[in-house]
Amino acid sequence: MNKRPFQIYLDDRDRALLRDLAGRLGLSQAEIVRAAVRRWGQELSGTDPLLGLIGSMDDPALPTDLSTRHDDYAVEPAPVRRVAERPSPKRKR
């Protein structure tokens, strides 16, 4: 990222708030300002950041039972092995 200096004027109250946020979040004051600008931009754009996830799980190398066995795969060593789908249990009538 190519960063360039940008000067802003804050009153004492806003400076104190910025200093407090930076201390509590463990970020620089500049990063707090950048994050606020990005958040406002995202919010005003009307786009949902989760929309970018659509289709991200369409990789054929992913297991077909990932949604039901996610905990098993979270601790399984990578790469994730493809597991054949299990037949659904028969219901008693």
C-alpha positions in Angstrom: 0.0 0.0 0.0 1.4 3.4 -1.0 0.7 5.7 2.0 1.0 9.4 1.8 0.8 11.9 4.7 -2.5 13.6 5.4 -3.1 16.3 8.0 -6.3 16.7 10.0 -7.3 18.9 12.8 -9.0 17.4 15.9 -10.4 19.2 18.9 -9.2 18.0 22.4 -12.2 15.7 22.8 -11.6 13.9 19.5 -7.9 13.6 20.1 -8.5 12.0 23.5 -11.0 9.6 21.9 -8.5 8.7 19.2 -5.7 8.2 21.7 -8.0 6.0 23.9 -9.1 3.9 21.0 -5.5 3.4 19.8 -4.5 2.3 23.3 -7.4 -0.1 23.8 -7.1 -1.7 20.4 -3.3 -1.8 20.3 -3.2 0.1 17.0 -1.6 3.3 15.9 -3.8 6.4 15.8 -3.2 6.5 12.0 -4.5 3.0 11.6 -7.6 3.9 13.6 -8.3 6.8 11.2 -7.7 4.5 8.2 -10.0 1.9 9.6 -12.7 4.5 10.2 -12.4 5.8 6.7 -12.7 2.2 5.3 -15.7 1.4 7.5 -17.6 4.6 6.5 -16.8 3.9 2.8 -18.0 0.3 3.1 -21.2 1.4 5.0 -22.0 4.1 2.5 -21.3 2.0 -0.5 -24.3 -0.2 0.3 -22.4 -3.4 -0.4 -22.3 -6.2 2.1 -18.7 -7.5 2.7 -20.1 -11.1 3.1 -21.2 -11.0 -0.6 -17.6 -11.7 -1.5 -17.8 -15.1 0.2 -20.4 -16.3 -2.3 -19.0 -19.1 -4.3 -15.8 -19.3 -2.2 -16.6 -22.9 -1.1 -17.2 -24.2 -4.7 -13.7 -25.7 -4.9 -14.1 -29.4 -5.9 -11.1 -30.3 -3.7 -13.1 -29.4 -0.6 -14.8 -32.3 1.3 -18.5 -32.8 0.4 -19.3 -33.1 4.1 -17.5 -30.0 5.3 -20.6 -28.3 6.7 -21.5 -31.2 9.0 -17.9 -32.3 10.0 -16.2 -28.9 10.2 -14.9 -29.6 13.7 -13.2 -32.8 12.5 -11.5 -30.9 9.6 -10.5 -28.0 11.8 -8.1 -30.4 13.7 -7.2 -32.7 10.8 -3.8 -32.0 9.3 -3.8 -30.2 5.9 -4.4 -30.8 3.1 -8.1 -31.7 3.7 -8.9 -35.1 2.3 -12.0 -35.6 0.2 -14.5 -37.9 2.0 -17.3 -39.7 0.2 -20.8 -38.7 1.2 -22.4 -41.0 3.6 -25.9 -42.3 2.8 -28.6 -40.7 4.9 -29.9 -42.9 7.7 -33.2 -44.7 6.9 -36.2 -43.6 8.9 -38.5 -46.0 10.6 -42.1 -45.8 9.5 
